[in-house]
C-alpha cells in the first residue's frame, strides 16, 4: 500500500524549492545545447550554487529534467500559471526540434510494411549512454545514492549535524603516533621522553638523554637529574641550575657558558575511548595530541552519541567536558589541554535534540543544551534565509507522557509568531524531539495564490489535460473527467490522486477509486475546490521498463527500449553496420548468440546463423522478449591469432605471456622476472596439450633440463633479476611451465629469548631438534635474578607447560624440549611470593618459604572457610592441579610464584551445583595463570 505520509513529505519539500524548480526547468530546457540562460545564472549566483549542484538538487527532489511530460506534469502540480506552462512547452518544443547525435542516424526498418520510421514517428530508441549514467546515480530501488544515508533521519530526511565531519576524515593520518610532534611549554616531561642537552660557549658538548623509568636523566660527567614532572618551560632553568655547579660560566656575568634544552622524542600516549563511538577501544596518539585528533582517529561519535558533552577523565576525575559545536561552528579549539596516558574519553548518549527545516541556511538535526534557547537553534542552522516568512513558524512537538489525554496521540502542532520569538516579545522553550519548520515567503504566497483561482487542473491519462474553470458544469471529480474527454485506454482506474489545499496553506493528497468516481459514488466523486489538482495514472507507469541489448561487433552496441512487435532483425538493424558489406567483412557471420532469461530466472542460449537472419529467413521475424541480449562476434574468432604460454611456481611474476617465435623456457623465465630464492635450478616441468586424439590422454608432461652443470647466469634487468642459463627446448601454444622450489632449501628459522638472560634477542635455529637448553646457553645463560622455574615457553601464542629449570640441568629428560621456529622463551625475576585467593580468611600474597607445602600457606591465610569446596594449585611453570581432599588428601610443595585458589561451595534449591560457581571457578583457575605471567612482564619491561 502506498505511503501517503511519504508522498506528502515529498510534495512539501518540492513546494519549498518551487522558485528554483521553475527557473531550472525553464532554464535547462530553453536552448538546444542545454546552456543556462542569464536569468538562471543570476539566480544561481544569488543562491551560491553551481549548475551541477542545482541540477542535482532538483533531481534529488524527484523532478525528472530529462522528460518533457514529467516537467509539464510537475509544473501543473506545483500550480504554475497557464502562461508559464505554455512558455515551458514552447521551449521544450524548440529544444526537441534539434535532433541529438543519436536521433540523426536513427532509422528502423519495419519488415511488415517495408517502411522506414524516421524522427518524429512513435518508435523511439533510448539513449543507452544516458540510461547508464542515470543508473550510476541511483540504487537498486531507483533512489539516488547518498553516502551519508545512515546519518539521515528517515522520517524527515534531515541530517544529524556534525557527524559527517569525522566520517569524511576517518583516521586523519593519526593511525601511528609520531615521535616528532611539537610540544608546548606546558608539556610535562616523563619517562620515555628523549631530551637533547646542548652546551656551548666556553664549554661545548651535546647529549641525547633518555628519561628512565625513575624519571631521571644521566648527564655524563655530572650525574643524575630528576626531570619527570617538570614542564618543558621550566626544564631549561632546571638544567642550568644543575650544571652551574660544574660550569660556573653559566651563572657568571657576563655569561660564558650557554645551555639549550629541547625534546627530541615524545613518549606515545595511550588513551581509552568508550561510549557512543564508531570504534571504541584503546588508542595510541603522539604526545600533545588533543581530543579532536582522537575523535578523527576513532571515526567520531555515532548519531546516538553526544557532540556537546564529551567527557575527559584523568585519575578517576572529570577534567574537561568538550563541546564539539564550538569547533564545528566557529572553529574554536576547546580549553587548552593535552591528553595523557591513561586518560579516558567518554562519549555519552546524545542529549536534547531539535529538528529544524525550511527557510534556514543549514536545515538539520541539532543537539541542544538545557540552557540554550530557540535563537541558538536558529544560529546553529546558519540563521534565516532572506525569503523566510517571519510572521509564522510551526513546531511539531511530542506531548509529555503526563500530559497526554489520548494515549494514542503522541504529537501536537503549534503555530507561533517567528518575529515575536526572535525579538523577545514572546518566549518559546525548546523540548526534546521538537520539529521546527520555518516557512518561506514563496511557499506561503504560492499556496495562497493557488487557492484564489477559481479553477482546477487535471493531468495524466486523460484525453484533454489542463486547467478548467469551476462553475455550473464543473463541480465534482466526474465532471472534471468528462470535460477532459474521459480516460485514455491505458488509464489506471483503481487509483488517482487529488491534491488540494488545506486551511493552513499546506496541501494534502486524497486517493480516489476512478471506477467508483464514474459510478457516482459520493464517497469518491468528491466536490472540487479552487486550486485542486487531479492526476490520473497510466498503467505503463507501474510497469518496469522493458529493454533489450546488443553487444559485440556492431556500430551502436547498447541497451534499447523493447516495443511491441520488435523482432530480432529490428535489433540487428539498430545495432548498425551489419548491412554495410565493408563493415560486415569484419563480422563472424556463421553464428551469433541470443541470451534469453527463462521464467525461472536461468539463462537460455539461442544460437542463430547471422548471415541467414540478415537475408530474411524465418529467424529474422522472431519476436524479442524483455531483457534479451544479442552478441555479435568478430571475424577473428575463426583463427586463433593470440598464442600464449603460462608459467607458475617459483618465479617473481607468474602468469600468461605471448608466445614468440622460437621462444624457449629461458625466454619465459626472463619475462617472468627471474626465479625466486630457493628455486630448483636444475630442471623445470613443461605440460603440453595432447592433440593426438587419444581421449584418455589429455596432456603430456616433459622434464626440461636447464643445461646440466652450467652455472646460473645473472641478467642485468630492472631490479637485478636472477635468471637461468639458456636452453633450446622450443615452446608451443598453451604450454604450461612449472618452476619448483628446491626441496633442500630452507630459509632461516628463528626463536626469541626475553627476560633474565645475558643476551636477550632472536636466535637462528642452527640444526634440527636444537633444544631449549642450547638456546638458553647461546643467550649467555641466566642472570643472578633469573627464576627459571617460572619461565614460560610460548608456541603459536599458546603456552607449552615445561619446567625450564629442569631443562637446564644435566638430567633434563623430557623437559629439554626441541625448539620450533617462532617459539618464544621468557625468563622472569624471582617473585619470592605465593598468592592465596578464594574461600580463605585473608586473601593476599605470602612470603615464599622454600619447601613449604599447601597447608602452610593456607594456615598463614587464616585457614579455609566453612563453605570451601576445592583447592587448586598453579605452579610456577603454569601447570594447574586440583588437590584431593579428605582421608587421602594431597599436600604438595608450592613453587615460588605459585597460586593457591580455594573455590566456594554454593548449592541450588535442589542441591545441585550452581552454574555461576562453576564459571567462577573456571575463571579463577585461568586467572591464576596470569599471576605467574605478571613477573615475566615486569622482567621484560626492565
Protein Blocks (a to p, Z undefined) as FASTA:
>chain_A
ZZfklmmmmmmmmmmmmmmmmmmmmmmmmpmnlpacfklmmmmmmnopafklmmmmmmmn
opafkbmklmmmmmmmnopafklmmmmmmmmmmmmmpccfklmmgccddfklopacdehi
abdcddfklmmmmmmmpcfkopacdfklmmpcfklopacehjlmmmmmghjlpmbccfkb
ccdfklccdehiacddddehjbccdddddddfkopacdehibccdfehpafklmmmmmmm
mmmmmmmmlmgccdfbdcddddfbdcddddddehjdfbgcdddddehiafklmmmmnopa
afkbcfklcccdeehiafbdcdfklmmmnopacddddddehiacdddddddddddedjdf
bgcdddddfkbcfklmmmmnopaafklcfkbccddddddfklmmblkbcbdcddddfklm
mnopaccdddehiacddddfklmmmmmmmmmpgcdddehjdfbgcdddddfklmbfklmm
mmnnpaafklcfkbccdddddfkopacdddddfklmmnopaklmccddehiacddddfkl
mpccdddddehjdfbgcdddddehiafklmmmmngojlpmklmmmpcfkbccdddddfko
pacdddddfklmmnopaklmpccdehiacddddfklmpcfbgcdddehjdfbgcddddde
hiafklmmmmnopaaehiafkbccdddddfeopaklmbdcddddehehiacdddddehii
acddddfbdcdehiacdddddfkbccddddddehjdfbgcddddfbghiafklmmmmnop
aafkbcfklpccdehhiacdddfklmmmmklmjmlccddehiacdddddekiacdehjdf
bgcdddddehiafklmmmmnopaafkbcbdcdddfkopacdddehjklccddddehiacd
dddddddfkopacfklmmmmmmmmmmmmmmmmmmmmmmmmZZ
